[in-house]
Amino acid sequence: GVATASGSVAAVPGAAASSASASGATNGKYQHKNATASRTSGAKSNATAGRNAITIKPYERPPELPPDFYDVNLRALKRAAWCVLHKRPLVASDEEGGKARLVGREELYRSVENLCVHKFGPKLYVDVVAMLDEAAGE
């Protein structure tokens, strides 16, 4: 197509089908309705953008950590450290009665990261040092 002074695209016989289909503007022999909307002036697209705006609402109550967040993650990290020290596969404890599953290192890393993000880093450090001191005494 050829651009006109108004910014719209005029069809040129023989060339319109190849240029329009190369840009994905046609669907078979009919032009898609939204294909011409992308070629209109910026003023019109800005006017329609206000109608489709997304409104972000704040939480009524900020999200909270579960009360056992630290204990659950520390238990998983202790289990993983035990598996490493005893040269066993990294498996989650099957206290829930389900099948034991392998634990990935990324999951363990994410647990430590989450604990640190939620300001449990110093407490985690003390517990990990105590756990390693205990393991060294075995």
N, C-alpha and C positions, 0 to 999 in steps of 0.2 A: 504494500500500500504506500501511498504518498501522503505526507503530512500536509495539511492545509494551514492557512493562516490562523484559524481558530483552534488549532491543536488537535483536531480530529483527524482520522485517517480516511482518505478517500480510496476507493477501489480502483485499481488499474487493471484493465482486462488482461488476463493471462498471468499477471504477476501476483495478484491478490491471493490466489489459492496457495501458491508456494510460500510466500512470506508469512501469511497468516497461519498456515499449518506448521511452519517451522517454529513459530513462537507459541504454538499450542492454543491459538485463539479460535480455531474452528473445530467443530465436531462433525466430521463428514462434510456435507455441503452447507451446513447451517453454522452461523457464527454464534458463539456462546454469548448470552446476555451480559455477563460480567466482563467479557473481553473488552468492550468499549468503555466500561466504567473505569478501567485502569488507565485509559488514555485521556480522560477528561481533565480539566484544569484542577489545580490543587485546591482552589477555593471551595469547590463543590465537595471534594472529599473531606476537607476539614469540617464543613458544616454537618455532614452526616456522621462524623466521628463522635460528636457530642451525644448523639442519641444512643450509641452503642457503648458508652463508657462503662467501665467496671467499677463498682463501688466496693471498697474494702472496709469491712466493719470490724471494730476491735472486739476482742474477747470480752464476754460479760464478766468472766472470772479468769485470771491468768492460769495457764496450765501448771499442774503441780507434779512433782516426781512421786512415784509410788513410795510408800513408807519403807519398803524393804529394798529399795533400789541399790543401795550400797552393798548390803549383805548378799543379795543374789549375784551381783557382778563379782564380788570378792570370792564367793564360793566357786564360781566358774573359773576364776583366775587361779585359785589354789588348786583346783582339780587339774587344770592344765599344767601348772608347775609340777605337781606330783607326777603326772604322766611323763613329762620331759625328764625329770630327775630319775625316774625308774625305767626309762627307755621303753615306754608303752605308747600306743597310739593315742592321739588327743581325742578322747571321747568325753561327751557330756555325761554327768552323773545321771543315772536313770532313776532318780528318786520319785519321779512322777509315775512310775510304773510302766512307762512306754519303752519303746526300743531305744537302745543306746545309739547315739548318732555321733559321727565325727565332727569335731569342732575345727573350723578353719582358723588360721592365724590372723586373717583379716578380722574375723569376728572378735577375737581376743583383743586385737589392737583397738578396734572400735569401742570395746568395753572400757579399756583404759582411757581412751580419748573422752568418752562420755563422762566418766568419773571425774576427770580433770576439768572438763568444761563446767561441770556442776559444782566445782570448788571442793572436791573430795581428794585432790592431789596430795596434800600433806598427810592426810590420814592414810591414804593408800600407800604412800611411801613407807610410813612407819610399819604398816601391816606386812608389806612385802619384805622389808628388811628382817622383821621378826620371823616370817615364814622361812626365809633363806637361812637365817641363823639356826632355826630349828632343824631344817633339812641337813645342814652341815654337821650337826651333832649326831645324826643317825649313823 
